[in-house]
Amino acid sequence: MNEENVGSVTAFYKGQDVKVIWLEDGKSKLGRGRIVNDDHQFIYLKGQKGSLVLNKEELVVIKGQSEGKMVPVNQRSEEENNEDNASE
């Protein structure tokens, strides 16, 4: 996914409890809470057990509680998929 296609994660999940899965030492980890802020490199999550700062490169997926579907972080945009299909 291109940087220009990525909006603010904080704005997209505003007011929602989320689940995040990330990789740490080769193992997947699960966190729950609310995304309180994000920048070009990190996502800041606050939950019942405390605060967590995640590197976006280690993030696997974010799931919003109310939307009921998982959104892969490294998912390619529809435009990128269409460009590849057109070139074949």
PyMOL Python script that loads the backbone (N, CA, C, O; Angstrom):
from pymol import cmd

cmd.read_pdbstr("""\
ATOM      1  N   MET A   1       0.856  -1.172   0.000  1.00  0.00           N
ATOM      2  CA  MET A   1       0.000   0.000   0.000  1.00  0.00           C
ATOM      3  C   MET A   1       0.900   1.232   0.000  1.00  0.00           C
ATOM      4  O   MET A   1       1.851   1.304   0.777  1.00  0.00           O
ATOM      5  N   ASN A   2       0.617   2.163  -0.833  1.00  0.00           N
ATOM      6  CA  ASN A   2       1.413   3.377  -0.901  1.00  0.00           C
ATOM      7  C   ASN A   2       1.101   4.289   0.268  1.00  0.00           C
ATOM      8  O   ASN A   2      -0.013   4.276   0.792  1.00  0.00           O
ATOM      9  N   GLU A   3       2.095   5.094   0.684  1.00  0.00           N
ATOM     10  CA  GLU A   3       1.893   6.047   1.767  1.00  0.00           C
ATOM     11  C   GLU A   3       0.766   7.023   1.439  1.00  0.00           C
ATOM     12  O   GLU A   3      -0.002   7.412   2.318  1.00  0.00           O
ATOM     13  N   GLU A   4       0.672   7.419   0.156  1.00  0.00           N
ATOM     14  CA  GLU A   4      -0.356   8.394  -0.199  1.00  0.00           C
ATOM     15  C   GLU A   4      -1.766   7.819  -0.086  1.00  0.00           C
ATOM     16  O   GLU A   4      -2.724   8.578   0.055  1.00  0.00           O
ATOM     17  N   ASN A   5      -1.915   6.484  -0.145  1.00  0.00           N
ATOM     18  CA  ASN A   5      -3.219   5.852  -0.018  1.00  0.00           C
ATOM     19  C   ASN A   5      -3.617   5.622   1.436  1.00  0.00           C
ATOM     20  O   ASN A   5      -4.775   5.316   1.722  1.00  0.00           O
ATOM     21  N   VAL A   6      -2.668   5.768   2.352  1.00  0.00           N
ATOM     22  CA  VAL A   6      -2.929   5.486   3.757  1.00  0.00           C
ATOM     23  C   VAL A   6      -3.398   6.753   4.442  1.00  0.00           C
ATOM     24  O   VAL A   6      -2.707   7.772   4.423  1.00  0.00           O
ATOM     25  N   GLY A   7      -4.578   6.688   5.051  1.00  0.00           N
ATOM     26  CA  GLY A   7      -5.076   7.809   5.824  1.00  0.00           C
ATOM     27  C   GLY A   7      -4.653   7.651   7.267  1.00  0.00           C
ATOM     28  O   GLY A   7      -3.868   6.760   7.593  1.00  0.00           O
ATOM     29  N   SER A   8      -5.154   8.487   8.111  1.00  0.00           N
ATOM     30  CA  SER A   8      -4.846   8.398   9.524  1.00  0.00           C
ATOM     31  C   SER A   8      -5.575   7.215  10.144  1.00  0.00           C
ATOM     32  O   SER A   8      -6.798   7.109  10.054  1.00  0.00           O
ATOM     33  N   VAL A   9      -4.818   6.335  10.769  1.00  0.00           N
ATOM     34  CA  VAL A   9      -5.412   5.179  11.445  1.00  0.00           C
ATOM     35  C   VAL A   9      -6.293   5.659  12.587  1.00  0.00           C
ATOM     36  O   VAL A   9      -7.356   5.092  12.839  1.00  0.00           O
ATOM     37  N   THR A  10      -5.853   6.705  13.279  1.00  0.00           N
ATOM     38  CA  THR A  10      -6.619   7.266  14.391  1.00  0.00           C
ATOM     39  C   THR A  10      -7.986   7.752  13.922  1.00  0.00           C
ATOM     40  O   THR A  10      -8.993   7.496  14.582  1.00  0.00           O
ATOM     41  N   ALA A  11      -8.033   8.445  12.799  1.00  0.00           N
ATOM     42  CA  ALA A  11      -9.298   8.965  12.277  1.00  0.00           C
ATOM     43  C   ALA A  11     -10.215   7.833  11.819  1.00  0.00           C
ATOM     44  O   ALA A  11     -11.426   7.893  12.031  1.00  0.00           O
ATOM     45  N   PHE A  12      -9.645   6.802  11.192  1.00  0.00           N
ATOM     46  CA  PHE A  12     -10.445   5.694  10.678  1.00  0.00           C
ATOM     47  C   PHE A  12     -11.115   4.910  11.809  1.00  0.00           C
ATOM     48  O   PHE A  12     -12.269   4.502  11.681  1.00  0.00           O
ATOM     49  N   TYR A  13     -10.398   4.699  12.911  1.00  0.00           N
ATOM     50  CA  TYR A  13     -10.924   3.914  14.035  1.00  0.00           C
ATOM     51  C   TYR A  13     -11.339   4.790  15.215  1.00  0.00           C
ATOM     52  O   TYR A  13     -11.328   4.329  16.357  1.00  0.00           O
ATOM     53  N   LYS A  14     -11.700   6.031  14.959  1.00  0.00           N
ATOM     54  CA  LYS A  14     -12.061   6.972  16.013  1.00  0.00           C
ATOM     55  C   LYS A  14     -13.222   6.445  16.860  1.00  0.00           C
ATOM     56  O   LYS A  14     -14.278   6.088  16.337  1.00  0.00           O
ATOM     57  N   GLY A  15     -13.007   6.406  18.168  1.00  0.00           N
ATOM     58  CA  GLY A  15     -14.051   6.002  19.098  1.00  0.00           C
ATOM     59  C   GLY A  15     -14.316   4.509  19.162  1.00  0.00           C
ATOM     60  O   GLY A  15     -15.254   4.091  19.840  1.00  0.00           O
ATOM     61  N   GLN A  16     -13.529   3.695  18.487  1.00  0.00           N
ATOM     62  CA  GLN A  16     -13.751   2.247  18.458  1.00  0.00           C
ATOM     63  C   GLN A  16     -12.708   1.519  19.284  1.00  0.00           C
ATOM     64  O   GLN A  16     -11.542   1.911  19.323  1.00  0.00           O
ATOM     65  N   ASP A  17     -13.141   0.456  19.945  1.00  0.00           N
ATOM     66  CA  ASP A  17     -12.189  -0.474  20.524  1.00  0.00           C
ATOM     67  C   ASP A  17     -11.679  -1.338  19.385  1.00  0.00           C
ATOM     68  O   ASP A  17     -12.455  -1.765  18.530  1.00  0.00           O
ATOM     69  N   VAL A  18     -10.383  -1.597  19.370  1.00  0.00           N
ATOM     70  CA  VAL A  18      -9.778  -2.379  18.303  1.00  0.00           C
ATOM     71  C   VAL A  18      -8.954  -3.518  18.888  1.00  0.00           C
ATOM     72  O   VAL A  18      -8.566  -3.506  20.057  1.00  0.00           O
ATOM     73  N   LYS A  19      -8.704  -4.498  18.035  1.00  0.00           N
ATOM     74  CA  LYS A  19      -7.739  -5.552  18.326  1.00  0.00           C
ATOM     75  C   LYS A  19      -6.636  -5.407  17.294  1.00  0.00           C
ATOM     76  O   LYS A  19      -6.904  -5.187  16.113  1.00  0.00           O
ATOM     77  N   VAL A  20      -5.396  -5.532  17.742  1.00  0.00           N
ATOM     78  CA  VAL A  20      -4.260  -5.466  16.827  1.00  0.00           C
ATOM     79  C   VAL A  20      -3.402  -6.710  17.007  1.00  0.00           C
ATOM     80  O   VAL A  20      -3.242  -7.218  18.116  1.00  0.00           O
ATOM     81  N   ILE A  21      -2.858  -7.185  15.908  1.00  0.00           N
ATOM     82  CA  ILE A  21      -1.922  -8.305  15.937  1.00  0.00           C
ATOM     83  C   ILE A  21      -0.627  -7.806  15.321  1.00  0.00           C
ATOM     84  O   ILE A  21      -0.625  -7.204  14.247  1.00  0.00           O
ATOM     85  N   TRP A  22       0.480  -8.065  16.017  1.00  0.00           N
ATOM     86  CA  TRP A  22       1.779  -7.664  15.523  1.00  0.00           C
ATOM     87  C   TRP A  22       2.784  -8.784  15.788  1.00  0.00           C
ATOM     88  O   TRP A  22       2.516  -9.714  16.549  1.00  0.00           O
ATOM     89  N   LEU A  23       3.933  -8.676  15.151  1.00  0.00           N
ATOM     90  CA  LEU A  23       4.987  -9.668  15.319  1.00  0.00           C
ATOM     91  C   LEU A  23       6.043  -9.130  16.282  1.00  0.00           C
ATOM     92  O   LEU A  23       6.485  -7.987  16.171  1.00  0.00           O
ATOM     93  N   GLU A  24       6.435  -9.981  17.229  1.00  0.00           N
ATOM     94  CA  GLU A  24       7.486  -9.637  18.190  1.00  0.00           C
ATOM     95  C   GLU A  24       8.341 -10.873  18.424  1.00  0.00           C
ATOM     96  O   GLU A  24       7.842 -11.896  18.893  1.00  0.00           O
ATOM     97  N   ASP A  25       9.605 -10.784  18.105  1.00  0.00           N
ATOM     98  CA  ASP A  25      10.535 -11.912  18.248  1.00  0.00           C
ATOM     99  C   ASP A  25      10.044 -13.154  17.505  1.00  0.00           C
ATOM    100  O   ASP A  25      10.186 -14.273  17.998  1.00  0.00           O
ATOM    101  N   GLY A  26       9.467 -12.956  16.318  1.00  0.00           N
ATOM    102  CA  GLY A  26       9.002 -14.063  15.499  1.00  0.00           C
ATOM    103  C   GLY A  26       7.682 -14.665  15.934  1.00  0.00           C
ATOM    104  O   GLY A  26       7.224 -15.632  15.325  1.00  0.00           O
ATOM    105  N   LYS A  27       7.057 -14.126  16.963  1.00  0.00           N
ATOM    106  CA  LYS A  27       5.765 -14.631  17.443  1.00  0.00           C
ATOM    107  C   LYS A  27       4.709 -13.553  17.282  1.00  0.00           C
ATOM    108  O   LYS A  27       5.002 -12.362  17.389  1.00  0.00           O
ATOM    109  N   SER A  28       3.460 -13.984  17.020  1.00  0.00           N
ATOM    110  CA  SER A  28       2.381 -13.003  16.908  1.00  0.00           C
ATOM    111  C   SER A  28       1.844 -12.676  18.294  1.00  0.00           C
ATOM    112  O   SER A  28       1.701 -13.552  19.147  1.00  0.00           O
ATOM    113  N   LYS A  29       1.553 -11.405  18.498  1.00  0.00           N
ATOM    114  CA  LYS A  29       1.028 -10.898  19.764  1.00  0.00           C
ATOM    115  C   LYS A  29      -0.297 -10.211  19.490  1.00  0.00           C
ATOM    116  O   LYS A  29      -0.511  -9.677  18.402  1.00  0.00           O
ATOM    117  N   LEU A  30      -1.193 -10.224  20.479  1.00  0.00           N
ATOM    118  CA  LEU A  30      -2.517  -9.613  20.359  1.00  0.00           C
ATOM    119  C   LEU A  30      -2.661  -8.518  21.401  1.00  0.00           C
ATOM    120  O   LEU A  30      -2.302  -8.708  22.563  1.00  0.00           O
ATOM    121  N   GLY A  31      -3.187  -7.370  20.986  1.00  0.00           N
ATOM    122  CA  GLY A  31      -3.467  -6.274  21.900  1.00  0.00           C
ATOM    123  C   GLY A  31      -4.870  -5.748  21.665  1.00  0.00           C
ATOM    124  O   GLY A  31      -5.403  -5.811  20.557  1.00  0.00           O
ATOM    125  N   ARG A  32      -5.458  -5.224  22.741  1.00  0.00           N
ATOM    126  CA  ARG A  32      -6.811  -4.646  22.655  1.00  0.00           C
ATOM    127  C   ARG A  32      -6.795  -3.267  23.279  1.00  0.00           C
ATOM    128  O   ARG A  32      -6.059  -3.013  24.233  1.00  0.00           O
ATOM    129  N   GLY A  33      -7.619  -2.369  22.730  1.00  0.00           N
ATOM    130  CA  GLY A  33      -7.727  -1.030  23.286  1.00  0.00           C
ATOM    131  C   GLY A  33      -8.214  -0.054  22.242  1.00  0.00           C
ATOM    132  O   GLY A  33      -8.851  -0.432  21.260  1.00  0.00           O
ATOM    133  N   ARG A  34      -7.903   1.212  22.470  1.00  0.00           N
ATOM    134  CA  ARG A  34      -8.261   2.275  21.525  1.00  0.00           C
ATOM    135  C   ARG A  34      -6.993   2.922  20.996  1.00  0.00           C
ATOM    136  O   ARG A  34      -6.036   3.154  21.734  1.00  0.00           O
ATOM    137  N   ILE A  35      -7.008   3.205  19.707  1.00  0.00           N
ATOM    138  CA  ILE A  35      -5.877   3.900  19.105  1.00  0.00           C
ATOM    139  C   ILE A  35      -6.023   5.378  19.455  1.00  0.00           C
ATOM    140  O   ILE A  35      -6.994   6.027  19.067  1.00  0.00           O
ATOM    141  N   VAL A  36      -5.048   5.899  20.190  1.00  0.00           N
ATOM    142  CA  VAL A  36      -5.130   7.290  20.631  1.00  0.00           C
ATOM    143  C   VAL A  36      -4.377   8.238  19.722  1.00  0.00           C
ATOM    144  O   VAL A  36      -4.652   9.438  19.712  1.00  0.00           O
ATOM    145  N   ASN A  37      -3.422   7.711  18.953  1.00  0.00           N
ATOM    146  CA  ASN A  37      -2.663   8.564  18.045  1.00  0.00           C
ATOM    147  C   ASN A  37      -1.866   7.677  17.096  1.00  0.00           C
ATOM    148  O   ASN A  37      -1.674   6.490  17.362  1.00  0.00           O
ATOM    149  N   ASP A  38      -1.410   8.241  16.011  1.00  0.00           N
ATOM    150  CA  ASP A  38      -0.502   7.553  15.103  1.00  0.00           C
ATOM    151  C   ASP A  38       0.298   8.585  14.324  1.00  0.00           C
ATOM    152  O   ASP A  38      -0.117   9.733  14.171  1.00  0.00           O
ATOM    153  N   ASP A  39       1.448   8.152  13.839  1.00  0.00           N
ATOM    154  CA  ASP A  39       2.260   8.992  12.969  1.00  0.00           C
ATOM    155  C   ASP A  39       2.782   8.123  11.834  1.00  0.00           C
ATOM    156  O   ASP A  39       2.276   7.021  11.624  1.00  0.00           O
ATOM    157  N   HIS A  40       3.767   8.589  11.109  1.00  0.00           N
ATOM    158  CA  HIS A  40       4.236   7.838   9.940  1.00  0.00           C
ATOM    159  C   HIS A  40       4.902   6.518  10.305  1.00  0.00           C
ATOM    160  O   HIS A  40       5.021   5.645   9.445  1.00  0.00           O
ATOM    161  N   GLN A  41       5.345   6.338  11.568  1.00  0.00           N
ATOM    162  CA  GLN A  41       6.056   5.119  11.934  1.00  0.00           C
ATOM    163  C   GLN A  41       5.391   4.306  13.045  1.00  0.00           C
ATOM    164  O   GLN A  41       5.563   3.088  13.091  1.00  0.00           O
ATOM    165  N   PHE A  42       4.633   4.948  13.943  1.00  0.00           N
ATOM    166  CA  PHE A  42       4.097   4.263  15.113  1.00  0.00           C
ATOM    167  C   PHE A  42       2.593   4.444  15.263  1.00  0.00           C
ATOM    168  O   PHE A  42       2.014   5.413  14.771  1.00  0.00           O
ATOM    169  N   ILE A  43       1.967   3.482  15.963  1.00  0.00           N
ATOM    170  CA  ILE A  43       0.570   3.561  16.384  1.00  0.00           C
ATOM    171  C   ILE A  43       0.565   3.472  17.903  1.00  0.00           C
ATOM    172  O   ILE A  43       1.226   2.608  18.479  1.00  0.00           O
ATOM    173  N   TYR A  44      -0.179   4.364  18.553  1.00  0.00           N
ATOM    174  CA  TYR A  44      -0.234   4.421  20.004  1.00  0.00           C
ATOM    175  C   TYR A  44      -1.590   3.890  20.458  1.00  0.00           C
ATOM    176  O   TYR A  44      -2.634   4.439  20.108  1.00  0.00           O
ATOM    177  N   LEU A  45      -1.556   2.807  21.247  1.00  0.00           N
ATOM    178  CA  LEU A  45      -2.759   2.102  21.680  1.00  0.00           C
ATOM    179  C   LEU A  45      -2.871   2.204  23.194  1.00  0.00           C
ATOM    180  O   LEU A  45      -1.875   2.032  23.896  1.00  0.00           O
ATOM    181  N   LYS A  46      -4.067   2.480  23.711  1.00  0.00           N
ATOM    182  CA  LYS A  46      -4.297   2.524  25.148  1.00  0.00           C
ATOM    183  C   LYS A  46      -5.395   1.527  25.488  1.00  0.00           C
ATOM    184  O   LYS A  46      -6.490   1.576  24.929  1.00  0.00           O
ATOM    185  N   GLY A  47      -5.085   0.609  26.425  1.00  0.00           N
ATOM    186  CA  GLY A  47      -6.030  -0.417  26.827  1.00  0.00           C
ATOM    187  C   GLY A  47      -6.109  -0.550  28.329  1.00  0.00           C
ATOM    188  O   GLY A  47      -5.549   0.265  29.063  1.00  0.00           O
ATOM    189  N   GLN A  48      -6.806  -1.578  28.789  1.00  0.00           N
ATOM    190  CA  GLN A  48      -6.985  -1.788  30.222  1.00  0.00           C
ATOM    191  C   GLN A  48      -5.671  -2.092  30.932  1.00  0.00           C
ATOM    192  O   GLN A  48      -5.510  -1.750  32.103  1.00  0.00           O
ATOM    193  N   LYS A  49      -4.744  -2.720  30.249  1.00  0.00           N
ATOM    194  CA  LYS A  49      -3.474  -3.098  30.864  1.00  0.00           C
ATOM    195  C   LYS A  49      -2.397  -2.026  30.727  1.00  0.00           C
ATOM    196  O   LYS A  49      -1.289  -2.197  31.236  1.00  0.00           O
ATOM    197  N   GLY A  50      -2.706  -0.928  30.049  1.00  0.00           N
ATOM    198  CA  GLY A  50      -1.736   0.151  29.891  1.00  0.00           C
ATOM    199  C   GLY A  50      -1.634   0.628  28.463  1.00  0.00           C
ATOM    200  O   GLY A  50      -2.524   0.392  27.646  1.00  0.00           O
ATOM    201  N   SER A  51      -0.539   1.302  28.173  1.00  0.00           N
ATOM    202  CA  SER A  51      -0.312   1.872  26.841  1.00  0.00           C
ATOM    203  C   SER A  51       0.691   1.030  26.069  1.00  0.00           C
ATOM    204  O   SER A  51       1.550   0.370  26.654  1.00  0.00           O
ATOM    205  N   LEU A  52       0.569   1.063  24.749  1.00  0.00           N
ATOM    206  CA  LEU A  52       1.429   0.288  23.874  1.00  0.00           C
ATOM    207  C   LEU A  52       1.775   1.130  22.656  1.00  0.00           C
ATOM    208  O   LEU A  52       0.904   1.771  22.069  1.00  0.00           O
ATOM    209  N   VAL A  53       3.044   1.127  22.280  1.00  0.00           N
ATOM    210  CA  VAL A  53       3.498   1.809  21.075  1.00  0.00           C
ATOM    211  C   VAL A  53       3.945   0.729  20.102  1.00  0.00           C
ATOM    212  O   VAL A  53       4.844  -0.055  20.404  1.00  0.00           O
ATOM    213  N   LEU A  54       3.310   0.690  18.925  1.00  0.00           N
ATOM    214  CA  LEU A  54       3.603  -0.333  17.927  1.00  0.00           C
ATOM    215  C   LEU A  54       4.246   0.293  16.694  1.00  0.00           C
ATOM    216  O   LEU A  54       3.800   1.327  16.198  1.00  0.00           O
ATOM    217  N   ASN A  55       5.288  -0.348  16.219  1.00  0.00           N
ATOM    218  CA  ASN A  55       5.901   0.044  14.960  1.00  0.00           C
ATOM    219  C   ASN A  55       4.997  -0.469  13.833  1.00  0.00           C
ATOM    220  O   ASN A  55       4.637  -1.646  13.827  1.00  0.00           O
ATOM    221  N   LYS A  56       4.631   0.382  12.896  1.00  0.00           N
ATOM    222  CA  LYS A  56       3.724  -0.013  11.816  1.00  0.00           C
ATOM    223  C   LYS A  56       4.297  -1.122  10.949  1.00  0.00           C
ATOM    224  O   LYS A  56       3.539  -1.885  10.349  1.00  0.00           O
ATOM    225  N   GLU A  57       5.622  -1.228  10.869  1.00  0.00           N
ATOM    226  CA  GLU A  57       6.236  -2.287  10.069  1.00  0.00           C
ATOM    227  C   GLU A  57       6.025  -3.668  10.684  1.00  0.00           C
ATOM    228  O   GLU A  57       6.048  -4.668   9.966  1.00  0.00           O
ATOM    229  N   GLU A  58       5.819  -3.743  12.008  1.00  0.00           N
ATOM    230  CA  GLU A  58       5.599  -5.018  12.691  1.00  0.00           C
ATOM    231  C   GLU A  58       4.116  -5.365  12.813  1.00  0.00           C
ATOM    232  O   GLU A  58       3.771  -6.472  13.228  1.00  0.00           O
ATOM    233  N   LEU A  59       3.253  -4.442  12.460  1.00  0.00           N
ATOM    234  CA  LEU A  59       1.813  -4.626  12.568  1.00  0.00           C
ATOM    235  C   LEU A  59       1.313  -5.550  11.470  1.00  0.00           C
ATOM    236  O   LEU A  59       1.676  -5.392  10.304  1.00  0.00           O
ATOM    237  N   VAL A  60       0.469  -6.527  11.847  1.00  0.00           N
ATOM    238  CA  VAL A  60      -0.069  -7.483  10.884  1.00  0.00           C
ATOM    239  C   VAL A  60      -1.488  -7.102  10.489  1.00  0.00           C
ATOM    240  O   VAL A  60      -1.803  -7.031   9.301  1.00  0.00           O
ATOM    241  N   VAL A  61      -2.356  -6.853  11.487  1.00  0.00           N
ATOM    242  CA  VAL A  61      -3.765  -6.576  11.194  1.00  0.00           C
ATOM    243  C   VAL A  61      -4.373  -5.740  12.313  1.00  0.00           C
ATOM    244  O   VAL A  61      -3.942  -5.809  13.465  1.00  0.00           O
ATOM    245  N   ILE A  62      -5.394  -4.940  11.948  1.00  0.00           N
ATOM    246  CA  ILE A  62      -6.191  -4.178  12.907  1.00  0.00           C
ATOM    247  C   ILE A  62      -7.641  -4.562  12.680  1.00  0.00           C
ATOM    248  O   ILE A  62      -8.111  -4.588  11.543  1.00  0.00           O
ATOM    249  N   LYS A  63      -8.349  -4.861  13.759  1.00  0.00           N
ATOM    250  CA  LYS A  63      -9.772  -5.196  13.640  1.00  0.00           C
ATOM    251  C   LYS A  63     -10.569  -4.249  14.512  1.00  0.00           C
ATOM    252  O   LYS A  63     -10.370  -4.201  15.726  1.00  0.00           O
ATOM    253  N   GLY A  64     -11.480  -3.488  13.896  1.00  0.00           N
ATOM    254  CA  GLY A  64     -12.383  -2.628  14.639  1.00  0.00           C
ATOM    255  C   GLY A  64     -13.538  -3.453  15.187  1.00  0.00           C
ATOM    256  O   GLY A  64     -14.072  -4.310  14.483  1.00  0.00           O
ATOM    257  N   GLN A  65     -13.924  -3.210  16.415  1.00  0.00           N
ATOM    258  CA  GLN A  65     -14.963  -4.009  17.055  1.00  0.00           C
ATOM    259  C   GLN A  65     -16.333  -3.862  16.396  1.00  0.00           C
ATOM    260  O   GLN A  65     -17.059  -4.846  16.252  1.00  0.00           O
ATOM    261  N   SER A  66     -16.685  -2.664  16.001  1.00  0.00           N
ATOM    262  CA  SER A  66     -18.036  -2.450  15.468  1.00  0.00           C
ATOM    263  C   SER A  66     -18.171  -2.854  14.007  1.00  0.00           C
ATOM    264  O   SER A  66     -19.280  -3.145  13.558  1.00  0.00           O
ATOM    265  N   GLU A  67     -17.084  -2.882  13.258  1.00  0.00           N
ATOM    266  CA  GLU A  67     -17.203  -3.178  11.835  1.00  0.00           C
ATOM    267  C   GLU A  67     -17.238  -4.665  11.544  1.00  0.00           C
ATOM    268  O   GLU A  67     -17.753  -5.069  10.501  1.00  0.00           O
ATOM    269  N   GLY A  68     -16.702  -5.500  12.441  1.00  0.00           N
ATOM    270  CA  GLY A  68     -16.791  -6.943  12.302  1.00  0.00           C
ATOM    271  C   GLY A  68     -15.944  -7.556  11.208  1.00  0.00           C
ATOM    272  O   GLY A  68     -16.184  -8.706  10.840  1.00  0.00           O
ATOM    273  N   LYS A  69     -14.974  -6.856  10.675  1.00  0.00           N
ATOM    274  CA  LYS A  69     -14.094  -7.439   9.670  1.00  0.00           C
ATOM    275  C   LYS A  69     -12.663  -7.013   9.949  1.00  0.00           C
ATOM    276  O   LYS A  69     -12.423  -5.957  10.535  1.00  0.00           O
ATOM    277  N   MET A  70     -11.722  -7.834   9.529  1.00  0.00           N
ATOM    278  CA  MET A  70     -10.321  -7.543   9.747  1.00  0.00           C
ATOM    279  C   MET A  70      -9.753  -6.858   8.510  1.00  0.00           C
ATOM    280  O   MET A  70     -10.099  -7.212   7.383  1.00  0.00           O
ATOM    281  N   VAL A  71      -8.891  -5.890   8.720  1.00  0.00           N
ATOM    282  CA  VAL A  71      -8.268  -5.162   7.623  1.00  0.00           C
ATOM    283  C   VAL A  71      -6.767  -5.406   7.686  1.00  0.00           C
ATOM    284  O   VAL A  71      -6.101  -4.874   8.574  1.00  0.00           O
ATOM    285  N   PRO A  72      -6.210  -6.204   6.759  1.00  0.00           N
ATOM    286  CA  PRO A  72      -4.762  -6.413   6.746  1.00  0.00           C
ATOM    287  C   PRO A  72      -4.036  -5.100   6.515  1.00  0.00           C
ATOM    288  O   PRO A  72      -4.404  -4.324   5.633  1.00  0.00           O
ATOM    289  N   VAL A  73      -3.018  -4.858   7.301  1.00  0.00           N
ATOM    290  CA  VAL A  73      -2.293  -3.593   7.215  1.00  0.00           C
ATOM    291  C   VAL A  73      -1.531  -3.476   5.909  1.00  0.00           C
ATOM    292  O   VAL A  73      -1.465  -2.389   5.334  1.00  0.00           O
ATOM    293  N   ASN A  74      -0.957  -4.561   5.428  1.00  0.00           N
ATOM    294  CA  ASN A  74      -0.152  -4.520   4.212  1.00  0.00           C
ATOM    295  C   ASN A  74      -0.957  -4.860   2.966  1.00  0.00           C
ATOM    296  O   ASN A  74      -0.386  -5.241   1.944  1.00  0.00           O
ATOM    297  N   GLN A  75      -2.273  -4.727   3.042  1.00  0.00           N
ATOM    298  CA  GLN A  75      -3.136  -5.036   1.912  1.00  0.00           C
ATOM    299  C   GLN A  75      -2.893  -4.050   0.779  1.00  0.00           C
ATOM    300  O   GLN A  75      -2.789  -2.844   1.004  1.00  0.00           O
ATOM    301  N   ARG A  76      -2.805  -4.565  -0.421  1.00  0.00           N
ATOM    302  CA  ARG A  76      -2.603  -3.710  -1.586  1.00  0.00           C
ATOM    303  C   ARG A  76      -3.898  -3.001  -1.937  1.00  0.00           C
ATOM    304  O   ARG A  76      -4.988  -3.536  -1.735  1.00  0.00           O
ATOM    305  N   SER A  77      -3.770  -1.809  -2.458  1.00  0.00           N
ATOM    306  CA  SER A  77      -4.951  -1.058  -2.857  1.00  0.00           C
ATOM    307  C   SER A  77      -5.556  -1.674  -4.112  1.00  0.00           C
ATOM    308  O   SER A  77      -4.880  -2.390  -4.850  1.00  0.00           O
ATOM    309  N   GLU A  78      -6.818  -1.394  -4.345  1.00  0.00           N
ATOM    310  CA  GLU A  78      -7.515  -1.912  -5.524  1.00  0.00           C
ATOM    311  C   GLU A  78      -6.867  -1.386  -6.803  1.00  0.00           C
ATOM    312  O   GLU A  78      -6.813  -2.094  -7.808  1.00  0.00           O
ATOM    313  N   GLU A  79      -6.371  -0.140  -6.769  1.00  0.00           N
ATOM    314  CA  GLU A  79      -5.710   0.435  -7.942  1.00  0.00           C
ATOM    315  C   GLU A  79      -4.444  -0.336  -8.296  1.00  0.00           C
ATOM    316  O   GLU A  79      -4.176  -0.583  -9.471  1.00  0.00           O
ATOM    317  N   GLU A  80      -3.653  -0.724  -7.272  1.00  0.00           N
ATOM    318  CA  GLU A  80      -2.434  -1.482  -7.532  1.00  0.00           C
ATOM    319  C   GLU A  80      -2.751  -2.842  -8.149  1.00  0.00           C
ATOM    320  O   GLU A  80      -2.064  -3.287  -9.068  1.00  0.00           O
ATOM    321  N   ASN A  81      -3.800  -3.504  -7.637  1.00  0.00           N
ATOM    322  CA  ASN A  81      -4.205  -4.793  -8.205  1.00  0.00           C
ATOM    323  C   ASN A  81      -4.679  -4.644  -9.639  1.00  0.00           C
ATOM    324  O   ASN A  81      -4.363  -5.489 -10.476  1.00  0.00           O
ATOM    325  N   ASN A  82      -5.430  -3.591  -9.945  1.00  0.00           N
ATOM    326  CA  ASN A  82      -5.915  -3.357 -11.303  1.00  0.00           C
ATOM    327  C   ASN A  82      -4.763  -3.071 -12.262  1.00  0.00           C
ATOM    328  O   ASN A  82      -4.782  -3.513 -13.411  1.00  0.00           O
ATOM    329  N   GLU A  83      -3.747  -2.322 -11.785  1.00  0.00           N
ATOM    330  CA  GLU A  83      -2.584  -2.023 -12.629  1.00  0.00           C
ATOM    331  C   GLU A  83      -1.849  -3.294 -12.981  1.00  0.00           C
ATOM    332  O   GLU A  83      -1.433  -3.465 -14.127  1.00  0.00           O
ATOM    333  N   ASP A  84      -1.675  -4.202 -12.016  1.00  0.00           N
ATOM    334  CA  ASP A  84      -0.990  -5.468 -12.284  1.00  0.00           C
ATOM    335  C   ASP A  84      -1.786  -6.320 -13.255  1.00  0.00           C
ATOM    336  O   ASP A  84      -1.201  -6.937 -14.145  1.00  0.00           O
ATOM    337  N   ASN A  85      -3.105  -6.372 -13.110  1.00  0.00           N
ATOM    338  CA  ASN A  85      -3.938  -7.174 -14.000  1.00  0.00           C
ATOM    339  C   ASN A  85      -3.938  -6.620 -15.421  1.00  0.00           C
ATOM    340  O   ASN A  85      -4.013  -7.385 -16.382  1.00  0.00           O
ATOM    341  N   ALA A  86      -3.856  -5.300 -15.563  1.00  0.00           N
ATOM    342  CA  ALA A  86      -3.863  -4.671 -16.885  1.00  0.00           C
ATOM    343  C   ALA A  86      -2.552  -4.944 -17.621  1.00  0.00           C
ATOM    344  O   ALA A  86      -2.535  -5.013 -18.850  1.00  0.00           O
ATOM    345  N   SER A  87      -1.453  -5.100 -16.875  1.00  0.00           N
ATOM    346  CA  SER A  87      -0.144  -5.289 -17.523  1.00  0.00           C
ATOM    347  C   SER A  87       0.082  -6.740 -17.953  1.00  0.00           C
ATOM    348  O   SER A  87       1.024  -7.016 -18.696  1.00  0.00           O
ATOM    349  N   GLU A  88      -0.757  -7.669 -17.504  1.00  0.00           N
ATOM    350  CA  GLU A  88      -0.582  -9.089 -17.867  1.00  0.00           C
ATOM    351  C   GLU A  88      -1.171  -9.432 -19.209  1.00  0.00           C
ATOM    352  O   GLU A  88      -1.098 -10.582 -19.640  1.00  0.00           O
TER     353      GLU A  88
END
""", "prot")
cmd.dss("prot")
cmd.show_as("cartoon", "prot")
cmd.util.cbc("prot")
cmd.orient("prot")
